[in-house]
Amino acid sequence: MPITTKATIPQSWPSGARYTRGGSMPGTKTFTQLKAQRTFKDTVTAKPGQGSGSADLLFAVYEPAISYTPRPGN
């Protein structure tokens, strides 16, 4: 049964901020493959100068999601 892991940033303040993603998100794998990997991470960074005020502040909603697709007939 394929299991998909992903994460999105549906909202950001300021709205024009652009992020760079990294880490080791596995994408779509079986349970056995995920168990063997044990851990993964998703990193999100933003270049300086995109935030508001003198402190260059950014706020964002980080939304992780895990979904699975049952085999036909299950």
Secondary structure, 3 states (H helix, E strand, C coil): CCEEEEEEEEEEECCCCCEEEEECCCCEECHHHHHHHCCCCEEEEECCCCCECCCCECEEEEEEEEEECCCCCC
